[in-house]
Amino acid sequence: MAGIYIHIPFCRKACHYCNFHFSTTHHLMEEMVGAIVLEIHQRRSYVSEAINTIYFGGGTPSIVDVSLLGKIMDAVHSRFVVHRDAEVTLEANPDDIHTTILQQWKTMGINRLSIGVQSFRGNDLLWMNRAHSAPQAISCIKAAQDAGFSNLNIDLIYGIPHLTNAMWLQNLEQAFSLNIPHFSCYALTVEKRTALDKLIEKKEKQDVNPTMQSEQFTILMQAMKKHQYRHYEISNFALPGFESRHNSSYWGGENYLGVGPSAHSYNGHSRQWNIANNALYIKLVRNGGLYFEAETLTPIQKLNEKIMTGLRTSKGFDVSFGRQVMNSAQMHVFEKTVEKYLKRGLLFLEDDQLILTDEGKHFADGIAADFFVE
């Protein structure tokens, strides 16, 4: 099975922390949808398997008119074999969600919503420059459930400088009270060249505190475990049966096609990434120009990717795959690194799967990088 990711590069306003490709100017929206539809037709041969997941990400897909989203869905179904029970996710902001639009999304085939709540606290939302209010964060979830959306994810952000541990726990308890089956929870990251980065540089906002972020990650893991959520990826928690099929296929190394500006694709052998320029993307797609770059992955690059993605998940990294790729000298270094982290209690080995402990999850990226093979 394969997946399709559609990048919608438009937002209503710019959140201070965001470094994704988007524009708050919407005059190219219809032309962009036309170019995305054309790219879907052009890239039919990129994946040969049936499509098991479709994911509208961004940006903010929920600001796009349903008729335009429908054109993209029609193109996908006309060019690919889509599995009958495919997971079809739409990222949505709370301020875009209302009864009428929810029914329209259901009619066009959306069966999973990923809602950018980020926080149930008004002060946090103002600090992040979010477009919605705290009451909207709650009401939109109830509206989606009333409309029949049982497969819901919400995003939450922790480690905001003014957010105390008690406040973070209150945020989580509010979320649990709403019976949401899936959570994506991220530590606030200060990305270069974002508005937040500039505000911190000018001393207009406080920088993040790594110690506090680590404490709040521990609170998160403990609270999720208490409420029976499975921690199946570093930032993702789900009740049984509600794991994101789209993201899980990405972490598992399955093939996917990404369409739209800045979207990435993978077919098992190479990666491609589209240019991150709306007007130029539209022009090149229309005129048959080259709108992406590509690289063929070496066995070592594939190995390092599997280490990175595998260690982020509850399944871990399959050591037997490493044995197939590494030579004896590389394997010796790898095994010494394993021994180091086993002794420190940051990893455990189970049925040849190398898995992070809860303590190790605090250092996931650094540990993975330490295993990378040159």
C-alpha positions as CSV (number, residue, x, y, z in Angstrom):
1,M,0.0,0.0,0.0
2,A,1.1,3.6,-0.7
3,G,0.1,7.0,0.4
4,I,-0.5,10.4,-1.1
5,Y,0.3,13.7,0.7
6,I,-1.2,16.9,-0.7
7,H,0.5,20.2,0.5
8,I,-1.9,23.1,0.7
9,P,0.4,26.2,1.1
10,F,-2.0,28.7,2.5
11,C,-2.8,30.0,6.0
12,R,-5.1,32.6,7.4
13,K,-2.3,34.1,9.5
14,A,1.3,33.3,10.4
15,C,1.9,31.5,13.7
16,H,5.1,32.9,15.3
17,Y,6.8,29.4,15.6
18,C,6.0,27.9,12.2
19,N,8.6,27.2,9.5
20,F,6.5,25.2,7.1
21,H,6.0,26.5,3.6
22,F,2.8,28.7,3.4
23,S,1.5,32.0,2.3
24,T,-1.2,34.3,3.9
25,T,-1.9,35.7,0.4
26,H,-4.7,33.6,-1.2
27,H,-5.0,35.1,-4.7
28,L,-3.3,32.1,-6.2
29,M,-5.5,29.5,-4.5
30,E,-7.5,28.4,-7.5
31,E,-4.4,28.3,-9.7
32,M,-2.6,26.3,-7.1
33,V,-5.4,23.7,-6.9
34,G,-5.2,23.5,-10.7
35,A,-1.5,22.9,-10.6
36,I,-1.8,20.3,-7.9
37,V,-4.4,18.4,-10.0
38,L,-2.1,18.6,-13.0
39,E,0.8,17.3,-10.9
40,I,-1.3,14.3,-9.8
41,H,-2.0,13.4,-13.4
42,Q,1.6,13.9,-14.4
43,R,3.0,11.6,-11.6
44,R,0.7,8.6,-11.9
45,S,3.6,6.3,-12.4
46,Y,5.5,7.3,-9.3
47,V,3.8,4.7,-7.1
48,S,2.2,1.5,-8.5
49,E,0.5,0.2,-5.4
50,A,-3.0,0.9,-4.3
51,I,-3.4,4.0,-2.2
52,N,-4.2,3.3,1.4
53,T,-3.9,6.9,2.8
54,I,-4.6,10.4,1.5
55,Y,-3.4,13.3,3.7
56,F,-4.2,17.0,3.1
57,G,-1.6,18.9,5.0
58,G,-0.1,22.4,4.9
59,G,-0.5,25.2,5.5
60,T,-4.1,25.0,6.4
61,P,-6.2,22.8,4.1
62,S,-9.4,23.7,5.9
63,I,-9.4,27.2,4.5
64,V,-9.7,25.9,0.9
65,D,-13.3,25.8,-0.5
66,V,-14.8,22.3,-0.6
67,S,-15.3,22.5,-4.3
68,L,-11.6,23.0,-4.8
69,L,-10.7,20.2,-2.4
70,G,-13.2,18.0,-4.3
71,K,-11.3,18.6,-7.5
72,I,-8.1,17.3,-5.9
73,M,-9.9,14.2,-4.6
74,D,-11.5,13.5,-8.0
75,A,-8.0,13.7,-9.6
76,V,-6.6,11.2,-7.0
77,H,-9.4,8.8,-7.6
78,S,-9.2,9.1,-11.4
79,R,-5.5,8.4,-11.6
80,F,-4.9,5.9,-8.7
81,V,-6.5,2.8,-7.3
82,V,-7.7,4.0,-3.9
83,H,-8.4,1.3,-1.3
84,R,-12.0,1.1,-0.2
85,D,-11.3,1.9,3.4
86,A,-8.5,4.3,2.8
87,E,-7.7,6.7,5.6
88,V,-8.4,10.3,4.4
89,T,-7.1,13.0,6.7
90,L,-7.7,16.7,6.5
91,E,-5.7,19.1,8.7
92,A,-8.1,21.8,10.0
93,N,-7.9,24.8,12.3
94,P,-10.6,25.3,14.9
95,D,-11.8,28.6,13.5
96,D,-12.6,26.9,10.2
97,I,-14.8,24.2,11.7
98,H,-18.6,24.4,11.7
99,T,-21.6,22.1,11.2
100,T,-22.0,22.8,7.4
101,I,-18.4,22.4,6.5
102,L,-18.1,19.2,8.5
103,Q,-20.9,17.6,6.6
104,Q,-19.3,18.7,3.3
105,W,-16.0,17.2,4.2
106,K,-17.6,13.9,5.1
107,T,-19.5,13.9,1.8
108,M,-16.3,14.3,-0.2
109,G,-14.7,11.4,1.6
110,I,-12.7,12.9,4.5
111,N,-12.9,10.4,7.4
112,R,-10.2,11.7,9.8
113,L,-9.5,15.2,11.0
114,S,-6.3,16.5,12.5
115,I,-7.2,19.7,14.4
116,G,-4.5,22.3,15.2
117,V,-5.7,23.1,18.7
118,Q,-2.1,23.6,20.1
119,S,-3.6,24.7,23.5
120,F,-6.8,25.1,25.4
121,R,-5.4,28.2,27.1
122,G,-6.1,31.7,25.7
123,N,-2.8,33.1,26.8
124,D,-0.9,30.4,25.0
125,L,-2.8,30.9,21.8
126,L,-2.2,34.7,21.8
127,W,1.5,34.1,22.5
128,M,1.7,31.8,19.4
129,N,-0.4,34.2,17.3
130,R,-3.0,31.5,16.6
131,A,-6.2,32.5,14.8
132,H,-8.6,30.7,17.1
133,S,-9.8,31.2,20.7
134,A,-9.8,28.8,23.7
135,P,-13.6,28.3,23.5
136,Q,-13.3,27.5,19.8
137,A,-10.7,24.9,20.6
138,I,-13.3,23.0,22.7
139,S,-16.4,23.7,20.6
140,C,-14.9,22.6,17.3
141,I,-14.0,19.1,18.7
142,K,-17.5,18.6,20.0
143,A,-18.9,19.8,16.6
144,A,-16.7,17.3,14.8
145,Q,-17.8,14.5,17.1
146,D,-21.5,15.4,16.7
147,A,-21.0,15.3,12.9
148,G,-19.8,11.7,13.1
149,F,-16.0,12.2,13.1
150,S,-14.8,9.5,15.5
151,N,-11.2,9.4,14.1
152,L,-9.8,12.7,15.5
153,N,-6.3,13.9,16.2
154,I,-5.5,17.2,17.9
155,D,-2.1,18.9,18.0
156,L,-0.8,20.2,21.3
157,I,2.4,22.2,22.0
158,Y,4.3,22.1,25.4
159,G,7.4,23.9,26.6
160,I,6.0,27.4,25.9
161,P,8.1,29.7,28.2
162,H,5.2,30.9,30.4
163,L,3.5,27.4,30.6
164,T,4.1,25.9,34.0
165,N,3.9,22.1,34.6
166,A,0.6,22.5,36.3
167,M,-0.8,24.5,33.4
168,W,0.4,21.8,31.0
169,L,-1.3,19.1,33.0
170,Q,-4.5,21.1,33.0
171,N,-4.3,21.3,29.2
172,L,-3.9,17.5,29.0
173,E,-6.8,16.9,31.4
174,Q,-9.0,19.2,29.3
175,A,-8.1,17.1,26.3
176,F,-8.8,13.8,27.9
177,S,-12.2,15.0,29.0
178,L,-13.1,15.4,25.3
179,N,-12.6,11.7,24.5
180,I,-10.1,12.3,21.7
181,P,-8.5,9.1,20.4
182,H,-5.2,10.5,19.0
183,F,-2.8,13.2,20.1
184,S,0.3,14.7,18.4
185,C,2.2,16.6,21.0
186,Y,5.3,18.7,20.3
187,A,7.9,20.6,22.3
188,L,8.0,24.2,21.1
189,T,11.0,24.5,18.8
190,V,12.5,27.8,17.8
191,E,13.3,27.5,14.1
192,K,15.7,29.8,12.4
193,R,14.2,32.7,10.5
194,T,10.8,32.4,12.0
195,A,9.0,35.3,13.7
196,L,9.5,33.6,17.1
197,D,13.3,33.4,16.4
198,K,13.4,37.1,15.6
199,L,11.3,38.1,18.6
200,I,13.5,36.1,21.0
201,E,16.6,37.7,19.4
202,K,15.1,41.1,20.1
203,K,14.3,40.1,23.7
204,E,10.6,40.6,23.0
205,K,9.8,37.0,23.9
206,Q,11.4,34.6,26.3
207,D,13.4,31.7,25.0
208,V,12.5,28.1,25.7
209,N,13.8,26.3,28.7
210,P,15.1,22.8,27.8
211,T,14.8,21.5,31.4
212,M,11.1,22.6,31.6
213,Q,10.4,21.0,28.2
214,S,11.9,17.7,29.4
215,E,9.8,17.8,32.6
216,Q,6.7,18.5,30.5
217,F,7.5,15.6,28.2
218,T,7.7,13.3,31.2
219,I,4.3,14.6,32.4
220,L,2.9,14.0,29.0
221,M,4.2,10.4,28.9
222,Q,2.9,9.6,32.4
223,A,-0.5,11.2,31.7
224,M,-1.0,9.3,28.4
225,K,0.0,6.0,30.0
226,K,-2.5,6.7,32.8
227,H,-5.3,7.2,30.3
228,Q,-4.4,4.1,28.3
229,Y,-2.9,5.8,25.2
230,R,-0.2,4.0,23.4
231,H,3.0,6.0,22.9
232,Y,3.7,4.6,19.4
233,E,6.0,7.4,18.2
234,I,7.9,10.1,20.0
235,S,5.3,12.8,19.5
236,N,2.2,10.6,18.9
237,F,-0.2,8.8,21.2
238,A,-3.3,6.8,20.3
239,L,-6.0,4.6,21.7
240,P,-5.8,1.1,20.2
241,G,-6.9,1.1,16.6
242,F,-6.5,4.9,16.1
243,E,-2.9,5.1,15.2
244,S,-2.3,7.3,12.1
245,R,-2.0,5.0,9.2
246,H,-0.5,7.7,7.0
247,N,2.3,8.7,9.4
248,S,2.9,5.0,10.4
249,S,3.6,4.2,6.7
250,Y,6.1,7.0,6.5
251,W,8.0,5.9,9.6
252,G,7.8,2.3,8.3
253,G,9.5,3.3,5.0
254,E,6.5,2.7,2.7
255,N,6.2,4.5,-0.6
256,Y,4.3,7.8,-0.8
257,L,3.7,10.6,-3.4
258,G,3.8,14.2,-2.3
259,V,2.2,16.8,-4.4
260,G,2.1,20.6,-4.1
261,P,4.9,23.1,-3.4
262,S,7.6,21.8,-0.9
263,A,6.0,18.3,-0.8
264,H,8.4,15.3,-0.5
265,S,8.0,11.9,-2.2
266,Y,9.7,8.5,-1.7
267,N,9.4,5.3,-3.8
268,G,11.8,3.0,-2.0
269,H,14.8,4.0,-4.1
270,S,14.9,7.8,-4.3
271,R,13.5,10.9,-2.7
272,Q,12.0,13.9,-4.5
273,W,11.1,17.3,-3.1
274,N,9.1,20.0,-4.9
275,I,10.3,23.6,-5.0
276,A,8.9,25.8,-2.1
277,N,7.7,28.8,-4.3
278,N,4.0,29.0,-5.1
279,A,4.1,31.1,-8.2
280,L,7.1,29.2,-9.7
281,Y,5.6,25.9,-8.8
282,I,2.4,26.7,-10.7
283,K,4.3,28.0,-13.7
284,L,6.6,25.0,-14.0
285,V,3.9,22.4,-13.6
286,R,1.8,24.2,-16.2
287,N,4.7,24.5,-18.7
288,G,6.2,21.1,-18.2
289,G,9.3,22.4,-16.4
290,L,11.3,20.7,-13.7
291,Y,9.6,21.6,-10.4
292,F,11.4,19.2,-8.1
293,E,14.9,17.9,-7.1
294,A,15.7,14.2,-6.5
295,E,18.4,12.0,-5.1
296,T,18.9,8.2,-5.3
297,L,19.6,6.8,-1.9
298,T,22.6,4.6,-1.2
299,P,22.2,1.5,1.1
300,I,23.9,3.5,3.9
301,Q,21.5,6.4,3.5
302,K,18.6,4.0,3.7
303,L,20.1,2.4,6.8
304,N,20.5,5.7,8.5
305,E,16.9,6.7,7.7
306,K,15.6,3.4,9.1
307,I,17.7,4.0,12.3
308,M,16.2,7.5,12.7
309,T,12.6,6.6,12.0
310,G,12.7,3.2,13.7
311,L,14.1,4.6,17.0
312,R,11.3,7.2,17.0
313,T,8.6,4.4,17.1
314,S,7.6,1.9,19.7
315,K,8.6,-0.9,17.2
316,G,12.2,0.3,17.3
317,F,15.0,-0.4,14.8
318,D,15.4,-3.9,13.4
319,V,19.0,-4.8,14.0
320,S,18.9,-7.6,11.4
321,F,18.4,-5.0,8.7
322,G,21.6,-3.3,9.9
323,R,23.5,-6.6,9.6
324,Q,22.5,-6.9,6.0
325,V,24.0,-3.5,5.1
326,M,27.0,-2.9,7.5
327,N,30.4,-4.5,7.0
328,S,32.1,-6.1,10.0
329,A,33.9,-2.9,11.1
330,Q,30.8,-0.9,10.9
331,M,28.8,-3.5,12.8
332,H,31.5,-3.6,15.5
333,V,31.1,0.2,16.1
334,F,27.3,-0.2,16.0
335,E,27.4,-2.9,18.7
336,K,29.7,-0.9,21.0
337,T,27.2,2.0,20.7
338,V,24.3,-0.3,21.5
339,E,26.2,-1.5,24.6
340,K,26.8,2.1,25.7
341,Y,23.1,3.0,25.7
342,L,22.0,-0.3,27.2
343,K,24.2,0.3,30.2
344,R,22.8,3.8,30.6
345,G,19.2,2.5,30.5
346,L,18.3,4.6,27.4
347,L,17.7,1.6,25.2
348,F,16.6,-2.0,25.5
349,L,16.8,-4.9,23.0
350,E,13.8,-7.2,22.4
351,D,13.6,-9.8,19.7
352,D,16.4,-8.0,17.8
353,Q,14.5,-4.7,17.9
354,L,16.4,-1.8,19.4
355,I,13.8,0.3,21.4
356,L,14.2,3.5,23.4
357,T,13.2,3.5,27.0
358,D,11.0,6.4,28.3
359,E,14.2,8.1,29.5
360,G,15.9,7.5,26.2
361,K,13.0,9.2,24.4
362,H,14.2,12.5,25.8
363,F,17.3,12.1,23.7
364,A,15.9,10.3,20.6
365,D,17.5,12.5,17.9
366,G,20.9,12.5,19.5
367,I,20.9,8.8,20.1
368,A,19.9,8.1,16.5
369,A,22.6,10.4,15.2
370,D,25.2,8.5,17.3
371,F,24.2,5.3,15.5
372,F,24.5,6.8,12.0
373,V,26.9,4.9,9.7
374,E,29.4,7.1,7.7
